[in-house]
Structure formats: structure tokens, C-alpha cells
């Protein structure tokens, strides 16, 4: 498990029973926004298939299960 501020693009993350690939992270004011694509799709700058977008306040403690 990793704190949300410690995950990086291309990490495979399990949320529930589904595996997602972290594609992109933005930081606005007091929150991070994470853009996830299906875990089976490769990370590519010209390919965008976001199926899950999460916004988390920077002061919250949220952990993700990262698949090594």
C-alpha cells in the first residue's frame, strides 16, 4: 500500500476488484486529481481512455494498493 502522494504515472493500482493504470496527475490548490485508464492499456501520451478520475485533498490520508 502506498500513500496517494507516492504513486506515479504508469503505476498499476487495484481499486476494489479492478486494476487501473495511473495515466496522469494534476495538482490544483489543495487537491490532487488522478486519471486512471484500464490496467491492460499501455501508457502513451497520445492515447487517452480515462475510465476513472479521482480528486483527493492533499491533507487526506488515502492509500492505494500498487501492483509491483
Long-range contacts (C-beta under 8 A, 24 or more apart in sequence): 1-63, 1-64, 1-65, 1-66, 2-63, 2-64, 2-66, 3-61, 3-62, 3-63, 4-32, 4-34, 4-56, 4-60, 4-62, 4-63, 4-64, 5-32, 5-58, 7-34, 7-64, 7-66, 9-43, 10-43, 11-64, 11-66, 11-67, 12-39, 12-66, 12-67, 13-64, 13-65, 13-66, 13-67, 14-64, 14-65, 14-67, 15-52, 15-64, 15-65, 19-67, 20-51, 20-52, 23-48, 23-50, 27-58, 30-57, 30-58, 30-59, 31-55, 31-56, 31-57, 31-58, 32-56, 32-58, 39-67
